[in-house]
Amino acid sequence: MKNKRGMWLYAAILAVCGLLLLPMSAPKFSVQAAEVIATVQGKVMDGTTAKLLYLDTSDGRMEIKIDADTNTGGCKMLLPNKKIYVAISHGSDGYLHAVTISEEAIDTSVSLDMSNVSNVTGTVDKKTTDEILYLDTEQGEMVIKLDKSTDLSGCSLLVIEGKYTVRCVRGSDAVMHALSISDATAELVPAPVRADASRYADSQTTAVNATGETRTVSGTVKESTNEYMLNLGTSEGDFTFKIADNTNTSKGMILTPDNKLMVTYYRGTDNNLYASTITGVKDSSSAAVDTSSPATVTGTVKKKSTENILVLDTSAGEMELKLDKVESLSGCKVLVAGKKVSVTCARGDDAYMHALTITAVNAANSAADR
C-alpha cells in the first residue's frame, strides 16, 4: 500500500513539473502575414491612421493593418472618401494586413506568397520590357514580373544596365513578382546616432546636392529622431537624414515616433544624406474656422502627435489642435516630442481648436545649440 502511494505521489510530482516547464518550451509567436488572399476595393474612412486602414467596401467596413513593409508605391495619400484597391493577407495576429495599396485595380488572378520575400541585386538586361524584368545577378539571370503595384519609388529611373535591388516573391503562377525596386548604386548606409545628436548639425545647414539626383523612401519615425536628424525605419533598414534649412517640411512637420513618412532625399557634398521633402499622412478637412478671436497657448509636443493632430502638454492640461489650417511654422523646421512651442489657434465648426501659426519657444537658444 505504501509503495502504491509513493508511486502515485511520484507521478503527480512529475506531472506538475511538466506543466511548469511547458511555458518555457512553448514557441514564441510573431505576427506574420501569409499569402495574398484577396483584393478589396473601397473608400478610405475617417479614423484611418498610418497603422490602421478603415475601408468602406460593398461588404461593409473593414479594418486592415498597415505594416512597415506594406507596398504603398501606388498610393501615398489615404484621404477620406478616396477610392483604393488593397491586396490583403491574414496575419498570425488574427488581423487582416495590407500587402499592397494602390489607386489602380490590382491583378487578382495571381496570389503572392508573402511569407517568403527575397531581396536580389543585379543589372537590368536589354531583354527587359514593361511587364518582365530580366535581372543579371551573381547567381545567373532572373525573370521577374512587373505588376501595376510594383513600387518604383526607390529608384530615380529604371534603365538598361542599371544596377538595382528587387524585393520579390513567388506567385501562384510560379513566376517571381517584383514588390519594389530601388537603386543599388545608391544604397543607403545608416549614419550613427551620436550621443550629442541634438547638437549634431553643421553651422552651414543649407545643403548642396552632390549629384543632382534624388530618391524617395517610405518608413516610420524612430525614437532617436530629433529636430536636426530624422531616423527612419524602412523595409530596407534604418536610415538617417539630416534636416537642413532648405528641407521642405510643409507637408510633414511632425516627427514623433511611429509616424509614417515619405522622404525625398539626396546625398550632399559632405557625403551625408539630406531630406529634400518630408511628407506625412494627412487627412483633408472642410471645417470652417473663426479666426476673428484667435487664442495663444504654450506647451510641449507630446509623442502621440500626428500630422493631423498636435497634442500639447500645457499648464492647463493636455490640448489637441488640428493642423489642417497651419499658415506658418517658425523658429524650427519640424516638431519632435518634448519641443516647446507657442501656438495661435481658433475654434472650428467641428468643435476642434485649429492651429494657425506655430512658433518654437526659445528659438534663439535652439539655433545657438546647432
RODO-2510 file (C-alpha; in nm, 4 decimals, decimal comma):
residues 370
     n   res          X          Y          Z
     1     m     0,0000     0,0000     0,0000
     2     k     0,2844     0,2366     0,0879
     3     n     0,4589     0,1547    -0,2435
     4     k     0,1451     0,2349    -0,4459
     5     r     0,1022     0,5593    -0,2543
     6     g     0,4641     0,6508    -0,3230
     7     m     0,4268     0,5762    -0,6953
     8     w     0,1162     0,7974    -0,7215
     9     l     0,2944     1,0793    -0,5386
    10     y     0,5965     1,0470    -0,7676
    11     a     0,3749     1,0571    -1,0775
    12     a     0,1914     1,3671    -0,9501
    13     i     0,5207     1,5491    -0,8913
    14     l     0,6361     1,4667    -1,2451
    15     a     0,3058     1,5940    -1,3904
    16     v     0,3330     1,9241    -1,2009
    17     c     0,6954     1,9690    -1,3138
    18     g     0,5892     1,9048    -1,6709
    19     l     0,3214     2,1745    -1,6526
    20     l     0,5690     2,4228    -1,5086
    21     l     0,8103     2,3570    -1,7906
    22     l     0,5542     2,3923    -2,0708
    23     p     0,5502     2,7768    -2,0967
    24     m     0,9296     2,7833    -2,1134
    25     s     0,9428     2,5459    -2,4068
    26     a     0,6377     2,6854    -2,5879
    27     p     0,7229     2,8691    -2,9093
    28     k     0,7038     3,2473    -2,9220
    29     f     0,4550     3,3712    -3,1772
    30     s     0,5260     3,6627    -3,4089
    31     v     0,2892     3,8436    -3,6405
    32     q     0,3489     3,7087    -3,9875
    33     a     0,1406     3,7705    -4,2960
    34     a     0,0623     3,4755    -4,5205
    35     e    -0,0047     3,4889    -4,8935
    36     v    -0,2423     3,7369    -5,0536
    37     i    -0,5940     3,6009    -5,0055
    38     a    -0,7972     3,8686    -5,1821
    39     t    -0,8010     4,2175    -5,3258
    40     v    -1,0716     4,4503    -5,1966
    41     q    -1,1981     4,7781    -5,3347
    42     g    -1,3411     5,0562    -5,1243
    43     k    -1,3202     5,4093    -4,9922
    44     v    -1,0938     5,5326    -4,7140
    45     m    -1,2914     5,6143    -4,3991
    46     d    -1,2396     5,8758    -4,1279
    47     g    -1,0204     5,7474    -3,8464
    48     t    -0,7634     5,5883    -4,0772
    49     t    -0,4094     5,6217    -3,9426
    50     a    -0,0613     5,5336    -4,0643
    51     k    -0,1007     5,1932    -3,8987
    52     l    -0,4683     5,1061    -3,9422
    53     l    -0,6812     5,1477    -4,2537
    54     y    -1,0588     5,1719    -4,2226
    55     l    -1,2088     5,0788    -4,5575
    56     d    -1,5729     5,1166    -4,6643
    57     t    -1,6445     4,8292    -4,9041
    58     s    -1,9568     4,6820    -5,0619
    59     d    -1,9425     4,4115    -4,7930
    60     g    -1,9167     4,6595    -4,5068
    61     r    -1,6410     4,8244    -4,3062
    62     m    -1,3014     4,6533    -4,2942
    63     e    -1,0110     4,7126    -4,0555
    64     i    -0,6757     4,6437    -4,2223
    65     k    -0,3357     4,6813    -4,0569
    66     i    -0,0670     4,8755    -4,2446
    67     d     0,2832     4,7386    -4,1846
    68     a     0,6281     4,8855    -4,2425
    69     d     0,6688     4,6644    -4,5494
    70     t     0,3239     4,7357    -4,6985
    71     n     0,3734     4,8362    -5,0621
    72     t     0,2261     5,1874    -5,0876
    73     g     0,4082     5,2885    -5,4055
    74     g     0,0787     5,3099    -5,5943
    75     c    -0,0996     5,5215    -5,3315
    76     k     0,0790     5,7577    -5,0931
    77     m    -0,2162     5,9510    -4,9535
    78     l    -0,5008     5,7838    -4,7631
    79     l    -0,7539     6,0633    -4,7608
    80     p    -1,1200     6,0178    -4,6588
    81     n    -1,3510     5,9002    -4,9412
    82     k    -1,0575     5,8172    -5,1666
    83     k    -1,1201     5,5058    -5,3760
    84     i    -0,8396     5,2495    -5,3405
    85     y    -0,7579     4,8844    -5,4009
    86     v    -0,5962     4,6756    -5,1268
    87     a    -0,4364     4,3325    -5,1592
    88     i    -0,4802     4,1689    -4,8184
    89     s    -0,3428     3,8726    -4,6283
    90     h    -0,4201     3,7026    -4,2959
    91     g    -0,1708     3,7727    -4,0191
    92     s    -0,0895     3,5326    -3,7374
    93     d    -0,2275     3,8008    -3,5013
    94     g    -0,5777     3,7439    -3,6397
    95     y    -0,5872     4,0754    -3,8279
    96     l    -0,6068     4,1422    -4,1987
    97     h    -0,2840     4,3020    -4,3260
    98     a    -0,2343     4,5234    -4,6307
    99     v     0,0220     4,3785    -4,8698
   100     t    -0,0309     4,6384    -5,1434
   101     i    -0,2330     4,9613    -5,1525
   102     s    -0,2984     5,1122    -5,4945
   103     e    -0,5138     5,3694    -5,6708
   104     e    -0,5415     5,1366    -5,9704
   105     a    -0,7010     4,7938    -5,9944
   106     i    -0,4699     4,5142    -5,8785
   107     d    -0,4490     4,1878    -6,0719
   108     t    -0,6403     3,9351    -5,8621
   109     s    -0,5765     3,6339    -6,0854
   110     v    -0,2410     3,5671    -5,9162
   111     s    -0,1865     3,5277    -5,5400
   112     l     0,1524     3,6092    -5,3909
   113     d     0,3298     3,4099    -5,1192
   114     m     0,4256     3,6926    -4,8825
   115     s     0,5716     3,4532    -4,6263
   116     n     0,8923     3,4215    -4,8298
   117     v     1,0190     3,7606    -4,9505
   118     s     1,3588     3,7710    -5,1245
   119     n     1,5979     4,0583    -5,1948
   120     v     1,8125     4,0244    -5,5079
   121     t     2,0601     4,2669    -5,6609
   122     g     2,1605     4,2698    -6,0235
   123     t     2,1856     4,4547    -6,3548
   124     v     1,8920     4,5063    -6,5910
   125     d     1,9304     4,3093    -6,9149
   126     k     1,8339     4,4594    -7,2526
   127     k     1,5579     4,1968    -7,2905
   128     t     1,3577     4,3745    -7,0188
   129     t     1,0095     4,5001    -7,1151
   130     d     0,7300     4,6933    -6,9424
   131     e     0,5997     4,3659    -6,8000
   132     i     0,9065     4,1441    -6,7485
   133     l     1,2316     4,2384    -6,5757
   134     y     1,5387     4,0369    -6,6741
   135     l     1,7967     4,0779    -6,3977
   136     d     2,1556     3,9558    -6,4318
   137     t     2,2697     3,8502    -6,0833
   138     e     2,5770     3,6703    -5,9491
   139     q     2,3692     3,3521    -5,9407
   140     g     2,2538     3,3912    -6,3019
   141     e     1,9645     3,5528    -6,4881
   142     m     1,6353     3,6077    -6,3041
   143     v     1,2992     3,6645    -6,4718
   144     i     1,0730     3,8832    -6,2566
   145     k     0,7191     4,0007    -6,3350
   146     l     0,6495     4,3743    -6,3105
   147     d     0,2974     4,4444    -6,1828
   148     k     0,0972     4,7665    -6,1628
   149     s     0,1511     4,7535    -5,7891
   150     t     0,5318     4,7264    -5,8101
   151     d     0,6773     5,0105    -5,6028
   152     l     0,9340     5,2020    -5,8114
   153     s     0,9661     5,4989    -5,5761
   154     g     1,3058     5,3771    -5,4588
   155     c     1,4729     5,4275    -5,7982
   156     s     1,5140     5,7501    -5,9922
   157     l     1,4921     5,5774    -6,3326
   158     l     1,4840     5,2132    -6,4403
   159     v     1,7283     5,1775    -6,7307
   160     i     1,9126     4,9017    -6,9163
   161     e     2,2440     4,8083    -6,7472
   162     g     2,1391     4,9921    -6,4339
   163     k     2,2038     4,8147    -6,1023
   164     y     1,9024     4,7638    -5,8737
   165     t     1,7846     4,5756    -5,5661
   166     v     1,4499     4,3991    -5,6114
   167     r     1,2198     4,2736    -5,3329
   168     c     1,0265     3,9870    -5,4855
   169     v     0,8000     3,6917    -5,4041
   170     r     0,6737     3,3896    -5,5916
   171     g     0,3200     3,3997    -5,7271
   172     s     0,0661     3,1232    -5,7788
   173     d     0,1613     3,1409    -6,1484
   174     a     0,5081     3,0046    -6,0494
   175     v     0,6696     3,3359    -6,1539
   176     m     0,8631     3,5738    -5,9288
   177     h     0,6863     3,9118    -5,8879
   178     a     0,8589     4,2408    -5,8005
   179     l     0,7203     4,4109    -5,4891
   180     s     0,9614     4,7047    -5,5017
   181     i     1,2739     4,8150    -5,6892
   182     s     1,5415     5,0508    -5,5577
   183     d     1,8750     5,1820    -5,6835
   184     a     2,1570     4,9522    -5,5738
   185     t     2,4266     5,2041    -5,6682
   186     a     2,2878     5,4479    -5,4122
   187     e     2,2488     5,2005    -5,1250
   188     l     2,1934     5,3852    -4,8023
   189     v     2,4382     5,3469    -4,5200
   190     p     2,2826     5,4257    -4,1834
   191     a     2,4603     5,7111    -4,0138
   192     p     2,5492     5,6572    -3,6479
   193     v     2,3376     5,8414    -3,3935
   194     r     2,5806     6,0354    -3,1798
   195     a     2,5385     6,0941    -2,8092
   196     d     2,5290     6,4692    -2,8786
   197     a     2,2759     6,4264    -3,1590
   198     s     2,0803     6,7353    -3,0566
   199     r     2,3861     6,9448    -3,1441
   200     y     2,4896     6,7391    -3,4448
   201     a     2,4288     6,9868    -3,7236
   202     d     2,6798     7,1877    -3,9227
   203     s     2,6852     7,5639    -3,8898
   204     q     2,6150     7,5712    -4,2624
   205     t     2,2766     7,3979    -4,2904
   206     t     2,1801     7,4833    -4,6484
   207     a     2,2921     7,1567    -4,8064
   208     v     2,4036     7,1192    -5,1679
   209     n     2,3057     6,8123    -5,3719
   210     a     2,6292     6,6465    -5,4829
   211     t     2,4879     6,4666    -5,7891
   212     g     2,1594     6,6435    -5,8619
   213     e     1,9751     6,3135    -5,8151
   214     t     1,7085     6,2363    -5,5567
   215     r     1,5437     5,9218    -5,4254
   216     t     1,2261     5,8603    -5,2287
   217     v     1,1716     5,6171    -4,9436
   218     s     0,8849     5,5481    -4,7034
   219     g     0,9042     5,4375    -4,3421
   220     t     0,8266     5,5181    -3,9795
   221     v     0,9945     5,7666    -3,7473
   222     k     1,2350     5,6147    -3,4932
   223     e     1,2633     5,7170    -3,1262
   224     s     1,6171     5,8532    -3,1832
   225     t     1,4905     6,1273    -3,4182
   226     n     1,5497     6,4885    -3,3185
   227     e     1,4764     6,8204    -3,4879
   228     y     1,8021     6,8146    -3,6857
   229     m     1,8208     6,4470    -3,7797
   230     l     1,5425     6,2182    -3,8959
   231     n     1,5959     5,8496    -3,8235
   232     l     1,3604     5,6455    -4,0399
   233     g     1,2812     5,2748    -4,0160
   234     t     1,2138     5,1333    -4,3642
   235     s     1,1826     4,7928    -4,5274
   236     e     1,5473     4,8371    -4,6328
   237     g     1,6723     4,9112    -4,2823
   238     d     1,7100     5,2148    -4,0551
   239     f     1,8471     5,5312    -4,2168
   240     t     1,9424     5,8792    -4,1026
   241     f     1,8710     6,2035    -4,2889
   242     k     1,9910     6,5496    -4,1926
   243     i     1,7279     6,8225    -4,1878
   244     a     1,8669     7,1388    -4,3490
   245     d     1,7371     7,4942    -4,3841
   246     n     1,6243     7,4137    -4,7375
   247     t     1,4345     7,0979    -4,6378
   248     n     1,0659     7,1315    -4,7317
   249     t     0,8643     7,0211    -4,4270
   250     s     0,5373     7,1983    -4,5129
   251     k     0,3645     6,8619    -4,5649
   252     g     0,5480     6,6675    -4,2938
   253     m     0,6413     6,8680    -3,9851
   254     i     0,5552     6,6171    -3,7099
   255     l     0,8450     6,3782    -3,6410
   256     t     0,7099     6,1841    -3,3444
   257     p     0,7826     5,8094    -3,3007
   258     d     0,5982     5,5650    -3,5313
   259     n     0,4552     5,8347    -3,7585
   260     k     0,4649     5,7181    -4,1202
   261     l     0,6516     5,9433    -4,3641
   262     m     0,7662     5,9606    -4,7230
   263     v     1,1082     6,1261    -4,7624
   264     t     1,2669     6,2526    -5,0836
   265     y     1,6393     6,2852    -5,0220
   266     y     1,9799     6,3392    -5,1794
   267     r     2,3451     6,2959    -5,0931
   268     g     2,5123     6,6246    -5,0028
   269     t     2,8593     6,7388    -5,0996
   270     d     2,9668     6,6405    -4,7462
   271     n     2,8559     6,2807    -4,8275
   272     n     2,5692     6,2943    -4,5753
   273     l     2,2086     6,2175    -4,6710
   274     y     1,9731     6,5169    -4,6576
   275     a     1,5940     6,5254    -4,6586
   276     s     1,4733     6,7360    -4,9510
   277     t     1,0995     6,6948    -4,8855
   278     i     0,9173     6,5269    -4,5966
   279     t     0,5541     6,4219    -4,6478
   280     g     0,3303     6,2817    -4,3767
   281     v    -0,0085     6,1099    -4,3847
   282     k    -0,2649     6,3866    -4,3567
   283     d    -0,6443     6,3898    -4,3778
   284     s    -0,8381     6,6526    -4,5685
   285     s    -1,0698     6,8894    -4,3812
   286     s    -1,3650     7,1078    -4,4731
   287     a    -1,4047     7,2684    -4,1315
   288     a    -1,4703     7,6435    -4,1184
   289     v    -1,2552     7,8260    -3,8617
   290     d    -1,3452     8,1541    -3,6905
   291     t    -1,0173     8,3499    -3,6957
   292     s    -1,1710     8,6707    -3,5598
   293     s    -1,0737     8,5887    -3,1997
   294     p    -0,7592     8,3721    -3,2009
   295     a    -0,6093     8,2425    -2,8773
   296     t    -0,2470     8,1640    -2,7912
   297     v    -0,1344     7,8573    -2,5990
   298     t     0,2123     7,7373    -2,4989
   299     g     0,3152     7,3819    -2,4282
   300     t     0,5379     7,0898    -2,5217
   301     v     0,4733     6,8480    -2,8058
   302     k     0,3616     6,5013    -2,6922
   303     k     0,4642     6,1733    -2,8538
   304     k     0,1142     6,0910    -2,9732
   305     s     0,1036     6,3958    -3,2027
   306     t     0,0421     6,3176    -3,5707
   307     e     0,0354     6,5148    -3,8941
   308     n    -0,3369     6,5655    -3,8305
   309     i    -0,3440     6,6434    -3,4573
   310     l    -0,0873     6,8307    -3,2492
   311     v    -0,1134     6,7167    -2,8878
   312     l     0,0295     6,9703    -2,6424
   313     d     0,1072     6,9322    -2,2737
   314     t     0,0121     7,2722    -2,1316
   315     s    -0,0148     7,4183    -1,7821
   316     a    -0,3920     7,3672    -1,8062
   317     g    -0,3599     7,0059    -1,9153
   318     e    -0,3469     6,8189    -2,2448
   319     m    -0,4743     7,0011    -2,5519
   320     e    -0,5475     6,8749    -2,9045
   321     l    -0,5110     7,1089    -3,2025
   322     k    -0,5924     7,0227    -3,5625
   323     l    -0,3138     7,1023    -3,8105
   324     d    -0,5182     7,1469    -4,1301
   325     k    -0,5104     7,5301    -4,1157
   326     v    -0,1454     7,5957    -4,0243
   327     e    -0,0158     7,9055    -4,2015
   328     s     0,3415     7,9039    -4,0726
   329     l     0,5970     7,7215    -3,8595
   330     s     0,8765     7,9462    -3,7350
   331     g     1,1840     7,9007    -3,5208
   332     c     1,2310     7,5378    -3,6301
   333     k     1,1803     7,3109    -3,9321
   334     v     0,9993     7,0226    -3,7596
   335     l     0,8274     6,9351    -3,4329
   336     v     0,9519     6,6487    -3,2166
   337     a     0,8361     6,5118    -2,8820
   338     g     0,9341     6,7485    -2,5994
   339     k     0,9653     7,0558    -2,8231
   340     k     0,8222     7,3673    -2,6562
   341     v     0,6051     7,5810    -2,8845
   342     s     0,3638     7,8717    -2,8796
   343     v     0,0534     7,8227    -3,0945
   344     t    -0,2083     8,0719    -3,2095
   345     c    -0,5332     7,8875    -3,2668
   346     a    -0,9029     7,9334    -3,3322
   347     r    -1,2162     7,7223    -3,2954
   348     g    -1,3684     7,5486    -3,5967
   349     d    -1,7273     7,4470    -3,6628
   350     d    -1,6191     7,0863    -3,5979
   351     a    -1,5712     7,1792    -3,2264
   352     y    -1,1911     7,1414    -3,2564
   353     m    -0,9319     7,4095    -3,1967
   354     h    -0,7232     7,4572    -3,5121
   355     a    -0,3587     7,5722    -3,5103
   356     l    -0,2944     7,8808    -3,7252
   357     t     0,0700     7,9588    -3,6524
   358     i     0,3334     7,7654    -3,4571
   359     t     0,6467     7,9238    -3,3126
   360     a     0,9293     7,7479    -3,1315
   361     v     0,9886     7,8877    -2,7849
   362     n     1,3471     7,9970    -2,7181
   363     a     1,4207     7,9654    -3,0882
   364     a     1,7377     8,1722    -3,0474
   365     n     1,8792     7,9242    -2,7998
   366     s     1,7898     7,6368    -3,0284
   367     a     1,9761     7,7976    -3,3141
   368     a     2,2810     7,8524    -3,0934
   369     d     2,2795     7,4859    -2,9966
   370     r     2,3200     7,3926    -3,3591
***
